[in-house]
């Protein structure tokens, strides 16, 4: 696992946050009543709900002393309802060694965009204010335990002092061993590129294999950009990151644009600029109105573009791509070009080899040629 820097770019007021707030209020009321529900982890503070407003304190700052594992979920997501109870159980068993931070992606689209959520459930860990390796999809409990063990090992290697959690019982140890956990806490193999996300594919966080390989040029030293033997972060990236942390998206965009002017093929700068532009657009949308307009006017490309932005920011990537592919199919002339250009712009947010990008590119080519 190799940490990478990331930032939350500020707060955005979208309609879904109201529904999420109501769910949190109802859950809090249920837990406060005699015999109310709620996990033991929620009661002792090892399971917390996180929003865009509380992210910096509850996740980034807390992760400097205690590992934080983020569970990105949504109310409509069936696999999320299978995985979340497993994570809550393990958080309670850990006794404070790590904190489970739950994020509703529908209520926090800006945070989802900043984390490059591609599908849910998505689980990632934050150590020392940095994002590390994660996984997509609902995995069996034994494999989740194995992954958490690896996260805690990385935390210790970074110099974090972990709380004394309960020892893992022999049955859990045997299960982890059967799943390929070596004596040093690392896995024998990672899932292949063709493994489906629903089977627990690794999340798109770079450097997972490198950090476990001491011979890899990125596998030595500390976090990316700061460890010995690793080149320092380019000035443009540092400037953009600082601007994002201040909520100054215009300055962040300018920094990425300057980097692209000097290095037009820089993939990090292109992706960073595309993310900033998405967040700027989404922050200005009225979510309820945008969805209503798109439903009432399927031939209105501008309406479809707005909802595609919202879908991508919430991690519904395939839905966003399919929406714009449909707009390309139904329109012609300038409107068709508008839909095509916006779709290509959304491709920039994800890695070029992302399977969903490849699939959508092929579909777009078939429509155009």
ZIKA-V415384 format. One record per backbone hydrogen bond with DSSP energy under -0.5 kcal/mol. CO is the residue of the C=O (numbers start at 0). NH is the residue of the N-H. Records with the same first field share a line. If there is no record, write none. Layout:
CO->NH ; NH
This chain:
2->223
3->130
11->13
13->16
14->17 ; 18
15->19
16->20
17->21
18->22
19->23
20->24
21->25
22->26
23->27
24->28
25->29
26->30
27->31
28->32
32->35
38->42
39->43
40->44 ; 45 ; 46
41->44
45->99
47->101
50->54
53->57
54->58 ; 59
55->60
56->61
58->62
60->63
61->64 ; 65
62->127
66->98
67->69 ; 125
68->100
69->71 ; 123
70->72 ; 102
71->120 ; 121
72->104
73->76
75->77
76->80
77->80 ; 81
78->81 ; 82
79->83
81->85
82->85 ; 86
83->87
84->88
85->89
86->90
87->91
88->92
89->93
90->94 ; 95
91->94
92->165
93->96
96->66
98->68 ; 100
99->47 ; 101
100->70
101->49
102->72 ; 104
103->107
107->111
108->112
109->113
110->114
111->116
112->115
117->316
120->136
121->71
122->134
123->69
124->131
125->67
126->129
129->126
130->3
131->124
132->124
133->202
134->122
136->138
139->143
140->144
141->145
142->146
143->147
144->148
145->149
146->150
147->151
148->152
149->153
150->154
151->155
152->156
153->157
154->159
155->158
159->161
162->164
168->172
169->173
170->174
171->175
172->176
173->177
174->178
175->180
176->179
179->181 ; 187
181->184
185->181
191->194
195->198
196->199 ; 200
200->135
202->204
203->205
204->207
206->210
207->211
208->211 ; 212
209->212
211->213
212->215
215->218
222->225 ; 226
224->232
226->229
233->237
234->238
235->239
236->240
237->241
238->242
239->243
240->244
241->245
242->246 ; 247
243->246
246->248
247->251
248->252
249->253
250->254
251->255
252->256
253->257
254->258
255->259
256->260
257->261
258->262
262->265
264->266
265->269
266->270
267->271
268->272
269->273
270->274
271->275
272->276
273->277
274->278
275->279
276->280
277->281
278->282
279->283
280->283
281->284
284->286
285->289
286->290
287->291
288->292
289->293
290->294
291->295
292->296
296->299
298->300
299->303
300->304
301->305
302->306
303->307
304->308
305->309
306->310
307->311
308->312
309->313
310->315
311->314
314->316
315->319
316->320
317->321
318->322
319->323
320->324
321->325
322->326
323->327
324->328
325->329
326->330
331->334 ; 335
332->336
333->337
334->338
335->339
336->340
337->341
338->342
339->343
340->344
341->345
342->346
343->347
344->347
345->348 ; 349
346->349
350->353
353->357
354->358
355->359
356->360
357->361
358->362
359->363
360->364
361->365
362->366
363->367
364->368
